[in-house]
Amino acid sequence: MHSSVTLGASCPLTLGVFFCGFFRRELFARAGAALVGFSAVQSASAKAGQFSKQDVFSLVGEPAISSPYQVGGPQAGKDATFGYAKSDGPILAEGYQNDVTREKAAFDVSAKIVQSQGKNVDSKTWWLVRDNLRGQAYNMKANMKALNAVSKDPAASKKAYEKFWNEVNQLDLACVKKELDLAKKEYGDVLAALDAYKATI
């Protein structure tokens, strides 16, 4: 007499379970293989233009945009974009150098910090004067150069720019020496040079 416990409608829990599981695995394997094969056939029979435009050596015809070998070779100058010749139409960002709104706002912030160092000079807080000036130097220089390029007299702005930073260096040296009278004099020169620069932009 043979008894079994049924797990489901199609697979009794007997020695036949082994064969049932085997047949299921084989069925899924064959179904997966058929799906992969179908996908391969679909790719092989794709129409022209359905593949990506990747191109490296451009042996035949005009090279794709992905190829580093473009007609005419690498391009440079105002009409080039990222090493390529400009496409048809106007340059969308043309004249961006003339918009210095951000640079002017940042310069004004730095100028106020420079103009607020008088109390630190008077109190002989030399390290703070130097730290505040050094903290503004990098960005302030970059912003001033951007302003120089669009000023009404770029040569005069550049000269005033150089004069200002020379005075800042002299003030820094006075702070290193910790000489109050000298530091006051140099700080006054810094403020005068800053006002002179502002007059050129």
Secondary structure per residue as TSV (DSSP state, phi and psi in degrees):
chain	resnum	aa	ss	phi	psi
A	1	M	-	360.0	134.5
A	2	H	-	-121.1	121.8
A	3	S	-	-117.7	157.1
A	4	S	-	-151.1	154.6
A	5	V	E	-104.1	128.2
A	6	T	E	-89.9	123.3
A	7	L	S	-83.0	-33.7
A	8	G	S	-157.5	-178.3
A	9	A	S	-68.1	-24.7
A	10	S	S	-114.9	-2.8
A	11	C	-	-140.7	93.3
A	12	P	E	-72.5	148.5
A	13	L	E	-82.6	78.2
A	14	T	S	-135.1	-168.0
A	15	L	T	-60.3	-20.0
A	16	G	H	-69.8	-12.8
A	17	V	H	-58.1	-39.6
A	18	F	H	-57.4	-47.9
A	19	F	H	-69.1	-33.7
A	20	C	H	-63.2	-47.2
A	21	G	H	-62.7	-39.5
A	22	F	H	-60.9	-46.1
A	23	F	H	-65.7	-36.2
A	24	R	H	-65.4	-44.9
A	25	R	H	-61.5	-41.9
A	26	E	H	-65.3	-37.7
A	27	L	H	-63.2	-46.9
A	28	F	H	-65.2	-37.4
A	29	A	H	-63.9	-43.1
A	30	R	H	-67.4	-37.5
A	31	A	H	-65.1	-40.4
A	32	G	H	-64.6	-41.7
A	33	A	H	-63.8	-39.5
A	34	A	H	-64.7	-38.5
A	35	L	H	-66.1	-43.3
A	36	V	H	-62.5	-42.9
A	37	G	H	-62.8	-39.2
A	38	F	H	-64.3	-40.6
A	39	S	H	-64.2	-40.7
A	40	A	H	-62.4	-41.5
A	41	V	H	-63.5	-41.2
A	42	Q	H	-62.6	-43.1
A	43	S	H	-64.7	-41.7
A	44	A	H	-67.8	-27.1
A	45	S	T	-101.0	15.4
A	46	A	-	-65.5	147.8
A	47	K	-	-76.9	162.3
A	48	A	T	-60.7	137.6
A	49	G	T	95.2	-8.7
A	50	Q	-	-88.9	-11.5
A	51	F	S	-88.2	165.2
A	52	S	-	-69.3	163.9
A	53	K	-	-95.9	22.3
A	54	Q	-	-61.5	134.5
A	55	D	-	-150.9	137.7
A	56	V	S	-117.9	-55.3
A	57	F	S	-97.6	-16.5
A	58	S	-	51.3	56.2
A	59	L	-	-73.5	-29.3
A	60	V	S	-130.1	131.8
A	61	G	S	76.0	-174.7
A	62	E	S	-72.3	132.6
A	63	P	-	-67.0	147.5
A	64	A	-	-70.7	163.5
A	65	I	T	-64.6	-22.0
A	66	S	T	-76.9	-13.7
A	67	S	-	-80.7	138.7
A	68	P	S	-75.0	-10.0
A	69	Y	-	-98.9	88.4
A	70	Q	-	-97.7	154.6
A	71	V	T	-59.5	129.5
A	72	G	T	88.6	-6.7
A	73	G	-	77.0	-173.8
A	74	P	-	-60.2	144.9
A	75	Q	-	-118.2	150.9
A	76	A	-	-142.7	165.9
A	77	G	S	105.6	-177.7
A	78	K	T	-66.8	-23.2
A	79	D	T	-94.9	9.3
A	80	A	E	-105.6	149.6
A	81	T	E	-129.2	113.9
A	82	F	T	53.2	40.1
A	83	G	T	86.9	-2.1
A	84	Y	E	-111.3	156.7
A	85	A	E	-66.6	144.6
A	86	K	-	-64.2	140.1
A	87	S	-	-76.3	175.7
A	88	D	S	-64.4	149.9
A	89	G	S	101.1	170.6
A	90	P	-	-73.4	158.2
A	91	I	-	-78.0	119.2
A	92	L	T	-65.7	-31.8
A	93	A	T	-99.6	18.5
A	94	E	T	-60.2	133.9
A	95	G	T	84.3	10.3
A	96	Y	G	-62.8	-26.8
A	97	Q	G	-63.7	-24.6
A	98	N	G	-79.9	-13.1
A	99	D	-	-90.9	97.6
A	100	V	-	-112.1	28.5
A	101	T	H	-58.6	-47.0
A	102	R	H	-64.8	-43.4
A	103	E	H	-65.1	-38.2
A	104	K	H	-66.8	-41.1
A	105	A	H	-63.8	-42.2
A	106	A	H	-68.0	-36.9
A	107	F	H	-63.3	-42.3
A	108	D	H	-60.9	-38.0
A	109	V	H	-63.6	-45.6
A	110	S	H	-64.8	-40.1
A	111	A	H	-61.9	-40.5
A	112	K	H	-63.7	-36.6
A	113	I	H	-66.6	-42.2
A	114	V	H	-62.4	-42.1
A	115	Q	H	-73.1	-9.4
A	116	S	T	-101.4	13.0
A	117	Q	-	-89.8	-1.2
A	118	G	H	-58.5	-43.7
A	119	K	H	-64.6	-33.3
A	120	N	H	-72.6	-34.3
A	121	V	H	-66.9	-46.4
A	122	D	H	-62.6	-33.9
A	123	S	T	-88.1	2.9
A	124	K	T	61.0	31.5
A	125	T	-	-86.6	72.1
A	126	W	H	-60.8	-42.7
A	127	W	H	-62.3	-35.0
A	128	L	H	-73.5	-37.4
A	129	V	H	-59.9	-49.7
A	130	R	H	-63.7	-41.7
A	131	D	H	-65.0	-41.8
A	132	N	H	-66.4	-40.1
A	133	L	H	-69.2	-42.3
A	134	R	H	-67.2	-34.3
A	135	G	H	-65.6	-23.9
A	136	Q	H	-98.4	-15.7
A	137	A	H	-56.3	-51.0
A	138	Y	H	-62.1	-55.1
A	139	N	H	-68.7	-37.5
A	140	M	H	-65.1	-40.9
A	141	K	H	-62.5	-45.0
A	142	A	H	-62.5	-42.2
A	143	N	H	-68.1	-38.1
A	144	M	H	-66.2	-37.6
A	145	K	H	-65.1	-38.3
A	146	A	H	-64.8	-39.6
A	147	L	H	-68.9	-36.0
A	148	N	H	-58.9	-40.2
A	149	A	H	-65.5	-25.2
A	150	V	H	-114.3	9.4
A	151	S	S	-73.0	166.1
A	152	K	S	-68.1	-23.5
A	153	D	-	-140.7	85.7
A	154	P	H	-55.4	-36.5
A	155	A	H	-65.6	-43.1
A	156	A	H	-66.8	-38.5
A	157	S	H	-64.7	-40.7
A	158	K	H	-64.5	-41.3
A	159	K	H	-64.1	-43.3
A	160	A	H	-67.2	-34.8
A	161	Y	H	-61.2	-47.9
A	162	E	H	-65.1	-38.4
A	163	K	H	-63.0	-44.1
A	164	F	H	-60.0	-48.1
A	165	W	H	-71.6	-26.0
A	166	N	H	-66.5	-40.5
A	167	E	H	-67.5	-36.3
A	168	V	H	-62.1	-41.0
A	169	N	H	-63.5	-38.2
A	170	Q	H	-67.5	-38.1
A	171	L	H	-65.3	-40.6
A	172	D	H	-60.7	-41.3
A	173	L	H	-65.4	-39.6
A	174	A	H	-63.6	-35.7
A	175	C	H	-68.9	-35.4
A	176	V	H	-64.1	-39.9
A	177	K	H	-75.6	-17.8
A	178	K	T	58.8	43.5
A	179	E	-	-106.7	111.0
A	180	L	H	-62.2	-49.4
A	181	D	H	-61.9	-43.3
A	182	L	H	-64.9	-41.6
A	183	A	H	-64.0	-41.0
A	184	K	H	-62.2	-42.2
A	185	K	H	-64.6	-45.3
A	186	E	H	-67.6	-35.4
A	187	Y	H	-66.6	-38.5
A	188	G	H	-60.9	-39.7
A	189	D	H	-65.5	-36.6
A	190	V	H	-62.5	-46.2
A	191	L	H	-63.9	-39.0
A	192	A	H	-65.7	-41.8
A	193	A	H	-66.6	-35.6
A	194	L	H	-65.8	-43.2
A	195	D	H	-63.7	-38.3
A	196	A	H	-65.7	-38.4
A	197	Y	H	-65.7	-45.2
A	198	K	H	-57.3	-32.9
A	199	A	T	-68.8	-17.0
A	200	T	T	-94.4	-11.0
A	201	I	-	-107.0	360.0
